[in-house]
């Protein structure tokens, strides 16, 4: 026998308001305990920005642990980029850099696909990190890229991990080549439907400058 329990409805006047919380509010706001998407064309600097996010996240809170799972870049290249950012952009000294790097972890191998069979393994592995960057999203996805049903199921698993581990997951995703696509993200629309916030990274005419657009915002 299945017994259904009906939910409790609470009058809105009795609910305490709660503002959304973000990491890096003065740089690139990332909502806590949620998933965010960063989409861009290849060669735009997605991984470079992801490394900046990791460094700034630890600068914001020194004991915060961040995982960069950059499956397209060897770890040595990630270390080199991180050093360049820390020294030349953030003007940190060597002792500061060493201290920050203690809380940034890197994985560069191609991942096993996230499926119901690997879900618990992923959840357990990721739980020690407060912020997780998965780059690119599609490397973790076992389904058909244009299938909304399969994409929705995959994103539900990502959302469940973020919620149960109380962590933020930043998904780095390729942009659609067709500029007429509304959110510019490649593949099924369910990938974007599942995130609360989506950024689009673009090049500008000036080499040292990038443009970041908010393509979806559920936080206002």
GIMOSUL-V932216 format. One record per pair of residues at least 12 apart in sequence whose ideal C-beta (glycine too) atoms are under 7 Angstrom apart, sorted by sequence separation. I is the first residue (numbers start at 1). J is the second residue. If there is no record, write none. Layout:
i = (I/I)
j = (J/J)
This chain:
i = (54/173/174/141/173/199/200/54/83/86/199/183/199/200/184/199/51/198/50/173/198/82/197/50/197/195/197/196/197/47/196/192/28/175/47/114/51/55/113/115/78/111/113/24/27/110/111/113/51/55/78/51/55/75/184/24/183/24/48/52/75/183/23/51/74/137/55/73/126/132/134/137/155/159/24/68/70/131/136/137/138/151/155/23/66/71/130/131/132/133/134/135/136/151/65/66/67/68/69/70/71/119/123/127/129/134/136/152/64/71/122/126/131/133/151/155/63/65/67/71/114/148/151/59/123/126/146/147/148/58/69/123/145/146/148/152/114/145/55/58/58/54/137/67/67/65/66/72/65/66/69/71/72/65/66/67/68/69/70/64/67/69/71/57/54/50/50/47/46/23/53/50/50/35/35/46/35/34/33/33/36/38/42/33/33/34/35/36/37/38/39/41/33/39/40/32/35/37/39/31/30/30/23/39/39/37/49/37/46/45/44/37/44/35/36/39/44/35/36/40/35/36/37/38/39/40/34/40/38/31/45/31/28/28/31/20)
j = (66/185/186/154/186/212/213/68/97/100/213/198/214/215/200/215/68/215/68/191/216/101/216/70/217/216/218/218/219/70/219/216/53/200/73/140/78/82/140/142/106/139/141/53/56/139/140/142/81/85/108/82/86/106/215/56/215/57/81/85/108/216/57/85/108/171/90/108/161/167/169/172/190/194/60/104/106/167/172/173/174/187/191/60/103/108/167/168/169/170/171/172/173/188/103/104/105/106/107/108/109/157/161/165/167/172/174/190/103/110/161/165/170/172/190/194/103/105/107/111/154/188/191/100/164/167/187/188/189/100/111/165/187/188/190/194/157/188/100/103/104/104/191/126/129/128/129/135/129/130/133/135/136/130/131/132/133/134/135/130/133/135/139/131/133/133/135/135/135/131/170/170/172/158/159/172/162/162/162/163/168/170/174/166/167/168/169/170/171/172/173/175/168/174/175/168/171/173/175/168/168/170/168/184/185/185/201/192/201/201/201/195/202/194/195/198/203/195/196/200/196/197/198/199/200/201/196/202/201/196/210/197/199/212/219/219)
